[in-house]
């Protein structure tokens, strides 16, 4: 009496006598996957991978197999691409920079804003509903023309310093927070910086990723404390950032720096100390609340400026 012919469950035309040690289905060499004992089929391997709990940091970020800081790369790329666009079209800075309230004449000339506007002049800025400026301004930098340090235009130094800081801070923070939490932190910090500018100095025109960078600096400090690292070097690092904020107050927006720093600190404290059993829910909820509070402050300031 002849034995029954067995074939691969995925490839019926292939005769085989080897079976998966988990589900006992017959498998051909193309469907075999090495296991501790015998072989597994493709489906059993996938099922086993789904059942393995993925490692996470104490902040909830996924421990990625690859150490590539993808979000940091993308953010740097966006800032650099926008800067190149500025070189081609300088008007982008005026159109999308962080302007709280301003006036423009028929010839495009800009004037200082007065409550409620002025006859014959158009109101521009966040006060006129251009809320996108609160975020787009964080991806713009000073153009090369204008003041210089020696032979190097200040605009070039502006983006160079910010990208250098983003490269150094972003990699560390992204590794601990994971991509989604890191991106939310960056954008909220940028937004927080712009909002404080709008609240305190609405007539100023500001650009730059500095608010987001200061938010990352605050995040780095909170992360280091949460992980129990040696704080002496970290304290010196943050002190340097705060000293720079004071020194540069005469020619940069200290309001943007401070707003980003405070927003980044608040968000990262929640990231760091949210209860593990409902960590993601708490973290996401606080991000939404921070965003809502910032938008409410903008609405109240707009109402006051409109008189």
C-alpha positions in Angstrom: 0.0 0.0 0.0 1.5 3.4 -1.0 1.9 6.2 1.5 -0.2 9.3 0.8 1.7 12.1 -1.0 2.0 15.3 1.1 2.5 18.7 -0.5 3.4 22.2 0.8 0.3 24.0 2.0 1.4 27.1 0.2 2.8 25.4 -2.9 0.5 22.4 -3.7 2.7 21.3 -6.6 5.8 20.8 -4.3 6.0 17.3 -2.7 7.4 17.5 0.9 7.5 15.5 4.1 8.7 18.3 6.4 6.0 19.9 8.6 5.9 23.1 10.8 6.7 22.2 14.4 4.0 24.6 15.6 1.0 24.1 13.3 2.1 20.8 11.7 1.3 21.9 8.2 3.7 20.6 5.5 6.1 23.1 4.1 8.6 23.2 1.3 12.1 24.7 1.5 10.9 28.1 0.4 8.4 28.2 3.3 10.8 26.9 6.0 12.1 29.2 8.6 14.7 28.0 11.1 13.5 27.6 14.7 15.0 26.5 17.9 13.5 23.1 17.3 12.8 22.1 13.7 11.2 24.6 11.2 8.3 27.0 11.3 6.1 28.1 8.5 5.8 31.7 7.3 2.5 32.3 9.1 3.7 30.9 12.4 6.8 33.1 12.3 4.6 36.2 11.6 2.3 35.3 14.5 5.2 34.9 16.8 6.6 38.3 15.9 3.3 39.9 16.6 3.1 38.3 20.1 6.6 39.6 21.0 6.2 42.8 23.1 8.3 45.6 21.5 10.8 47.2 23.8 10.1 50.8 24.8 11.9 53.6 26.6 10.7 54.9 29.9 9.0 57.8 27.9 7.0 55.4 25.8 9.1 55.7 22.7 9.8 52.5 20.6 13.3 51.2 20.8 14.1 51.2 17.1 16.3 48.6 15.5 17.9 51.4 13.5 19.5 54.4 15.2 18.8 56.7 12.3 17.1 59.9 13.7 14.7 60.1 10.8 12.5 63.0 12.2 15.6 65.1 13.0 16.9 64.5 9.4 13.5 65.6 8.0 13.3 68.7 10.1 16.8 69.8 9.2 16.0 69.1 5.5 12.8 71.2 5.6 14.6 74.1 7.2 17.4 74.0 4.7 15.1 73.7 1.7 13.0 76.6 2.9 16.2 78.7 3.3 17.2 77.9 -0.3 13.7 79.0 -1.3 14.3 82.3 0.5 17.4 82.8 -1.6 15.3 82.5 -4.7 12.2 84.3 -3.4 13.2 86.7 -0.6 9.5 87.8 -0.3 8.8 84.4 1.4 10.1 85.8 4.7 7.6 88.7 4.7 4.8 86.5 3.6 5.3 83.6 6.0 7.4 85.0 8.9 6.0 85.3 12.4 4.3 88.7 12.3 1.8 89.4 15.0 0.3 92.6 13.8 1.4 95.0 11.0 0.1 97.3 8.3 0.9 97.5 4.6 0.3 100.3 2.2 -0.8 100.0 -1.5 2.8 100.1 -2.6 3.8 97.2 -0.2 5.4 99.4 2.4 5.1 98.2 6.0 3.9 100.3 8.9 3.5 99.9 12.7 0.2 98.5 13.6 -2.3 100.6 15.6 -5.4 99.1 17.3 -8.2 98.4 14.9 -6.0 99.3 11.8 -5.7 102.5 9.9 -7.8 103.8 6.9 -6.1 103.1 3.6 -3.7 100.5 5.0 -4.2 96.7 5.1 -3.8 94.7 8.4 -1.5 91.7 8.1 -0.3 89.1 10.6 -1.8 86.8 13.1 -4.2 89.5 14.1 -5.7 89.4 10.6 -6.3 85.6 10.8 -2.9 84.5 9.4 -2.5 82.0 12.2 -0.2 79.8 10.1 2.6 82.3 10.7 2.8 81.0 14.2 4.3 77.8 12.8 5.7 78.7 9.4 7.9 81.4 10.9 9.8 78.6 12.8 11.0 77.1 9.5 12.3 80.4 8.1 15.6 82.1 8.9 17.2 85.5 8.4 18.3 86.0 4.7 22.0 86.4 4.0 21.6 90.1 3.2 21.8 92.5 6.1 24.1 92.6 9.1 27.2 90.5 9.2 29.7 89.1 11.7 33.0 89.8 9.9 32.7 88.5 6.4 29.9 86.0 7.2 26.3 87.2 6.8 24.3 86.9 10.0 21.5 85.0 8.2 23.9 82.2 7.3 25.1 82.0 10.9 21.5 82.0 12.1 20.5 78.9 10.2 23.9 77.2 10.7 23.8 77.6 14.5 20.2 76.4 14.7 20.8 73.3 12.5 23.9 72.5 14.5 21.9 72.6 17.7 19.1 70.6 16.2 21.5 67.9 15.0 23.1 67.6 18.4 20.0 67.8 20.6 17.5 66.2 18.2 19.3 62.8 17.9 19.4 62.4 21.7 15.8 63.5 22.3 14.3 61.5 19.4 16.1 58.4 20.5 14.4 58.5 23.9 10.9 59.9 23.0 10.4 58.1 19.7 9.4 59.8 16.5 5.8 60.7 17.2 6.4 62.2 20.7 9.5 64.0 19.4 7.7 65.6 16.5 4.8 66.7 18.8 7.4 68.2 21.2 9.2 70.1 18.4 6.1 71.6 16.9 4.5 72.5 20.2 7.8 74.2 21.3 8.0 76.1 18.0 4.3 77.2 18.5 4.9 78.1 22.1 7.8 80.4 21.2 5.7 82.2 18.5 2.7 82.6 20.9 4.8 84.2 23.6 6.2 86.6 20.9 2.6 87.4 20.0 1.6 88.0 23.6 4.5 90.2 24.6 5.8 91.7 21.4 3.1 91.5 18.7 4.6 94.2 16.6 7.9 92.3 16.1 8.7 90.3 13.0 10.6 87.1 13.9 11.8 84.0 12.1 13.9 81.0 13.1 13.8 77.5 14.7 15.2 78.8 18.0 12.0 78.4 19.9 11.8 74.7 19.0 15.6 74.3 19.7 15.1 75.8 23.2 12.2 73.3 23.7 14.6 70.5 22.8 17.1 71.9 25.3 14.5 71.8 28.0 13.6 68.2 27.0 17.2 67.1 27.1 17.4 68.4 30.7 14.2 66.7 31.8 15.2 63.4 30.1 18.6 63.5 31.8 17.1 63.9 35.2 14.5 61.2 34.6 17.2 58.7 33.5 19.4 59.6 36.5 22.4 60.9 34.5 25.2 62.9 35.9 23.6 66.4 36.1 26.8 68.5 36.4 27.5 68.5 32.7 23.8 68.8 31.9 23.4 71.8 34.3 26.3 73.6 32.6 24.7 72.9 29.2 21.4 74.4 30.2 23.1 77.3 31.9 24.8 78.0 28.6 21.5 78.1 26.8 20.0 80.4 29.4 23.0 82.7 29.3 22.8 82.9 25.5 19.1 83.8 25.8 20.1 86.8 28.0 23.0 87.9 25.9 21.2 87.6 22.6 18.1 89.5 23.9 19.4 92.6 22.2 19.3 91.2 18.7 17.1 88.1 18.8 13.6 87.3 20.1 14.1 86.3 23.8 10.3 85.8 23.9 10.5 83.1 21.3 13.4 81.4 23.2 11.6 81.5 26.5 8.3 80.4 25.1 9.9 77.4 23.4 11.8 76.6 26.6 8.7 76.6 28.8 6.6 74.7 26.4 9.2 72.0 25.8 9.7 71.7 29.6 6.0 71.2 30.3 5.5 68.7 27.5 8.6 66.6 28.4 7.8 66.6 32.2 4.5 64.9 31.2 6.2 62.5 28.9 8.7 61.6 31.6 6.3 61.1 34.6 3.0 60.0 33.1 1.8 56.8 34.8 3.0 53.7 32.8 -0.4 52.0 32.7 -2.0 54.9 30.8 1.1 56.7 29.6 0.1 57.2 25.9 -3.3 58.5 26.8 -2.0 61.0 29.3 0.8 62.2 27.1 -1.5 62.7 24.1 -4.1 64.4 26.2 -1.7 66.9 27.6 -0.3 67.7 24.2 -3.8 68.5 23.0 -4.4 70.6 26.1 -1.2 72.6 25.6 -2.1 73.2 22.0 -5.6 74.3 23.0 -4.3 76.7 25.7 -1.9 78.3 23.2 -4.6 78.8 20.7 -6.9 80.3 23.4 -4.1 82.8 24.3 -3.8 83.7 20.6 -7.5 84.3 20.3 -7.6 86.5 23.5 -4.6 88.5 22.3 -6.2 89.0 18.9 -9.4 90.2 20.4 -7.4 92.8 22.5 -5.4 94.0 19.5 -8.6 94.5 17.4 -10.0 96.7 20.1 
